[in-house]
Amino acid sequence: MTKLRVGGAWVEFEEAQRWATDYLANNEVMSAYPAYDGYPGSPTSTLGPQDLLAPALLNVSQNPVAAYYGLQALSGPLNEQLARVAPDANLADDRIEIVDQIGRLFDVLDEHPTKYVKLTTLSKVLHRKRPHLVPLFDAHIHWCYTLHRDAPVPEQPGRSKAGYRRAWIHAVRQDLIDQEHRWGEIAAIAPGPLITPLRALDIVGWELGKRHL
């Protein structure tokens, strides 16, 4: 039987399809789809005020007002970086600079530290602006890629936050490329709005982490 890999964790493809169907197409289950994925946000390819509210639709922050103001303060440097990244940029591309483009977006966290904006919140804002490029992060994804016994990015003493983020992005990219067709099948379950294979990977990774944390 076919299996899907997210970091060090595996799940049967048919089981992953069932998880995704419940999340994306089961009206009896309340999930962040289509609220997060269909939230209008700003019509531009850079961040506008509307976009800063999107993380709340994934239940990210217990301090949504503080997170909003924190993201507002980061919008200038974030938009400088977003302006350098094509709207259709894809993490599965074979261009070497792809990982560094995402890394520079996340590096704003170190260059302009903000109390209520960490990788989880920022990734969920940026994914909506570059849905094929920016992976989503949270505690469940961290379990898959770092805390699982077979994790590809285990904790490493002395590694910087930026170094960790780039190693994690590389690992997500490998999972996306190695199983891109399957992630596309999972994404196709969404009845509308459409989601990307990268978002499909996040949904399955979140379910894997939820079952073990």
C-alpha positions in Angstrom: 0.0 0.0 0.0 1.1 3.6 -0.7 2.3 5.6 2.2 2.8 9.3 2.6 5.8 10.8 4.5 5.8 14.0 6.5 9.2 14.4 8.1 9.9 11.2 10.1 6.2 10.2 10.2 4.3 8.0 7.8 0.6 7.3 7.1 -1.2 5.1 4.6 -2.4 7.2 1.7 -6.0 6.0 2.0 -6.0 7.1 5.7 -4.5 10.5 4.7 -7.3 10.9 2.2 -9.9 10.2 4.9 -8.3 12.8 7.2 -8.3 15.3 4.4 -11.9 14.6 3.4 -13.0 15.2 7.0 -11.0 18.4 7.1 -11.9 19.7 3.7 -15.3 18.3 2.7 -17.2 17.1 5.7 -19.8 19.6 6.7 -20.3 17.9 10.0 -16.7 18.7 11.1 -15.7 22.2 11.9 -12.3 23.0 10.6 -10.2 26.0 9.5 -11.2 25.2 5.9 -12.6 27.1 4.1 -12.3 29.9 6.6 -8.5 30.3 6.4 -8.0 29.3 2.8 -11.0 31.3 1.5 -10.4 34.4 3.6 -10.3 37.3 1.1 -7.3 39.2 2.5 -5.6 41.8 0.4 -5.8 41.5 -3.4 -2.2 42.5 -3.8 0.8 40.1 -3.8 2.2 41.8 -0.7 0.8 42.1 2.8 -2.1 44.4 3.5 -3.9 45.0 6.8 -6.5 42.3 6.0 -3.9 39.6 5.7 -2.7 40.1 9.2 -5.9 38.6 10.6 -5.6 35.3 8.8 -3.6 33.4 11.5 -6.6 33.7 13.8 -8.6 31.5 11.4 -6.1 28.7 12.1 -6.4 29.2 15.9 -2.8 30.3 16.0 -2.7 33.1 18.6 -4.2 33.5 22.0 -3.3 37.2 21.7 -4.7 38.1 18.3 -4.6 41.9 18.9 -1.0 41.9 20.0 -0.1 39.5 17.1 -1.9 41.9 14.6 0.1 44.9 15.8 3.3 42.8 15.7 2.7 41.7 12.2 1.8 45.3 11.3 5.2 46.4 12.6 6.9 43.7 10.4 4.9 44.4 7.3 7.5 46.9 5.9 10.5 44.5 5.9 8.3 41.5 5.0 6.9 43.3 1.9 10.5 44.2 0.8 11.3 40.5 0.7 7.9 39.5 -0.8 8.5 42.0 -3.7 11.6 39.9 -4.6 9.6 36.6 -4.8 7.4 35.8 -7.7 3.7 35.3 -6.8 3.7 31.8 -8.4 7.1 30.7 -6.9 7.0 27.0 -6.0 8.9 25.1 -3.3 9.1 22.2 -5.7 11.1 24.2 -8.2 14.7 23.0 -8.7 16.2 26.5 -8.4 18.8 26.6 -5.6 17.6 30.1 -4.4 14.1 28.9 -3.6 15.0 27.8 -0.1 17.0 31.0 0.6 14.0 33.1 -0.6 11.8 31.6 2.1 14.7 31.8 4.6 15.0 35.5 4.1 11.3 36.0 4.7 11.5 34.1 7.9 14.8 35.9 8.9 12.7 39.0 9.5 11.9 37.3 12.9 15.5 37.6 13.9 16.1 41.0 12.4 13.0 42.6 14.0 12.1 40.4 17.0 8.5 40.8 18.0 7.0 39.2 21.2 3.8 37.9 19.7 5.0 36.9 16.2 7.0 33.7 15.9 7.4 31.2 13.1 4.0 29.6 13.5 2.1 32.9 13.1 4.4 34.3 10.4 4.2 31.1 8.3 0.5 31.2 8.3 0.4 34.8 7.1 3.0 34.3 4.4 1.6 31.0 3.1 -1.5 32.8 1.9 0.6 35.3 -0.1 2.8 32.5 -1.6 0.7 29.3 -1.2 3.0 27.2 -3.4 6.1 28.3 -1.7 5.9 29.0 2.0 5.3 25.9 4.2 3.2 26.2 7.4 4.7 25.5 10.8 3.2 24.6 14.2 3.8 22.2 17.1 2.4 19.3 15.1 4.7 19.9 12.1 7.6 20.4 14.5 6.9 17.0 15.9 7.0 15.4 12.4 10.2 17.1 11.4 12.1 17.5 14.7 10.8 15.4 17.6 9.8 12.2 15.8 12.4 9.4 16.4 13.1 9.4 12.6 12.9 13.1 12.1 15.1 14.6 9.4 15.8 17.8 11.3 16.5 16.7 14.9 17.4 19.2 17.6 21.0 20.2 17.2 22.9 22.1 19.9 24.4 25.4 18.7 22.3 25.6 15.6 20.8 29.1 15.0 17.1 29.6 14.5 17.8 30.6 10.9 19.8 27.5 10.4 17.0 25.3 11.8 14.4 27.0 9.6 16.5 26.4 6.4 17.1 22.8 7.3 13.3 22.4 8.0 12.4 24.1 4.6 14.8 21.7 2.8 13.1 18.7 4.5 9.6 19.9 3.6 10.8 20.5 0.0 12.0 17.0 -0.2 8.7 15.5 1.0 6.9 17.7 -1.4 9.0 16.7 -4.4 9.2 13.0 -3.6 5.4 12.7 -3.3 4.1 15.7 -5.3 1.5 13.6 -7.3 0.0 12.3 -4.1 -0.1 15.7 -2.4 -1.9 16.9 -5.5 -4.5 14.2 -5.1 -5.0 15.2 -1.5 -5.3 18.9 -2.5 -7.9 18.0 -5.1 -10.3 16.9 -2.4 -10.9 20.5 -1.5 -14.3 21.5 -3.1 -13.4 25.2 -3.2 -11.5 27.3 -2.5 -8.6 25.4 -4.0 -5.6 24.5 -1.9 -2.0 23.7 -2.9 -0.1 20.5 -2.5 1.9 22.3 0.2 -1.2 23.0 2.2 -2.2 19.4 1.7 1.1 18.3 3.3 0.4 20.6 6.2 -3.1 19.1 6.8 -1.7 15.6 6.9 1.3 16.6 9.0 -1.0 18.3 11.5 -3.1 15.2 11.8 0.0 13.0 12.3 1.3 15.3 15.0 -2.1 15.6 16.7 -2.3 11.8 17.1 1.1 11.6 18.8 1.5 14.8 20.9 
